[in-house]
Amino acid sequence: MAGEKTNKESRVRVIEENKFIFSTQDTCQFFTISRETLSRWEKKGAPKAGRGKWDIKSLVEWRYSGKNTESPETRKLRAEADLKEAKAAQERIKLGVTKEEYIPACEIQSELARLLGNLKKSLLTMGHNIASDLATLDPETVTIAKNEVDKRINDALLELSEGRLYRGRKKAKK
């Protein structure tokens, strides 16, 4: 009983699989194309079920997927052209390096570190400079201003070091 069921299932599966297999003539009629066009599709990579047999379902998926509109030869030529362009770009970079058109990364890193260090030092002294300029005012106000400037600068530097964007302090709603 179980053997009959498996045998019946395999026959049904074969019938289902063969349901969409058509001859070359029927396939041409289905798509309303010539044999030459079908032959060109085959050269472009259209799926074929066998000699003179075409799986219409796979062929429709291939034809209208938009992925397989180029022949393998065209794809090969395009890939070779892309490779040549990439090699040419590499050669331009190598030539630029020999002509010293590029700055080594280590030089940029050290110069950037130096500039950012100077910026940090300048920012950190800003609170003290403001306090010196306001020294003639109320000492309590000067201290509050210096502390507020120092706090904001430290917050900005901390967020910058963590890779975040400094947005300042949010004001509390009353």
ChimeraX attribute file (.defattr): number of C-alpha atoms within 10 A of each C-alpha:
attribute: neighborCount
match mode: 1-to-1
recipient: residues
	/A:1	6
	/A:2	7
	/A:3	8
	/A:4	9
	/A:5	10
	/A:6	11
	/A:7	12
	/A:8	12
	/A:9	12
	/A:10	12
	/A:11	12
	/A:12	12
	/A:13	12
	/A:14	11
	/A:15	11
	/A:16	11
	/A:17	11
	/A:18	12
	/A:19	12
	/A:20	15
	/A:21	20
	/A:22	17
	/A:23	16
	/A:24	18
	/A:25	15
	/A:26	14
	/A:27	21
	/A:28	17
	/A:29	12
	/A:30	11
	/A:31	11
	/A:32	10
	/A:33	12
	/A:34	14
	/A:35	14
	/A:36	10
	/A:37	12
	/A:38	17
	/A:39	13
	/A:40	13
	/A:41	19
	/A:42	14
	/A:43	14
	/A:44	17
	/A:45	17
	/A:46	21
	/A:47	20
	/A:48	16
	/A:49	16
	/A:50	10
	/A:51	8
	/A:52	12
	/A:53	17
	/A:54	22
	/A:55	20
	/A:56	21
	/A:57	13
	/A:58	15
	/A:59	20
	/A:60	13
	/A:61	14
	/A:62	17
	/A:63	16
	/A:64	10
	/A:65	10
	/A:66	9
	/A:67	9
	/A:68	16
	/A:69	16
	/A:70	15
	/A:71	16
	/A:72	13
	/A:73	11
	/A:74	12
	/A:75	14
	/A:76	12
	/A:77	12
	/A:78	13
	/A:79	12
	/A:80	12
	/A:81	12
	/A:82	12
	/A:83	12
	/A:84	12
	/A:85	12
	/A:86	12
	/A:87	12
	/A:88	12
	/A:89	12
	/A:90	12
	/A:91	12
	/A:92	12
	/A:93	14
	/A:94	14
	/A:95	13
	/A:96	12
	/A:97	13
	/A:98	10
	/A:99	9
	/A:100	10
	/A:101	11
	/A:102	12
	/A:103	9
	/A:104	10
	/A:105	9
	/A:106	9
	/A:107	10
	/A:108	11
	/A:109	11
	/A:110	11
	/A:111	12
	/A:112	12
	/A:113	12
	/A:114	12
	/A:115	12
	/A:116	12
	/A:117	12
	/A:118	12
	/A:119	11
	/A:120	15
	/A:121	11
	/A:122	12
	/A:123	18
	/A:124	17
	/A:125	13
	/A:126	16
	/A:127	22
	/A:128	18
	/A:129	14
	/A:130	15
	/A:131	20
	/A:132	12
	/A:133	11
	/A:134	16
	/A:135	13
	/A:136	9
	/A:137	10
	/A:138	9
	/A:139	12
	/A:140	9
	/A:141	13
	/A:142	20
	/A:143	17
	/A:144	12
	/A:145	17
	/A:146	19
	/A:147	15
	/A:148	13
	/A:149	20
	/A:150	18
	/A:151	15
	/A:152	15
	/A:153	20
	/A:154	15
	/A:155	16
	/A:156	19
	/A:157	17
	/A:158	13
	/A:159	14
	/A:160	12
	/A:161	10
	/A:162	9
	/A:163	9
	/A:164	11
	/A:165	10
	/A:166	14
	/A:167	9
	/A:168	10
	/A:169	10
	/A:170	6
	/A:171	6
	/A:172	5
	/A:173	4
	/A:174	3
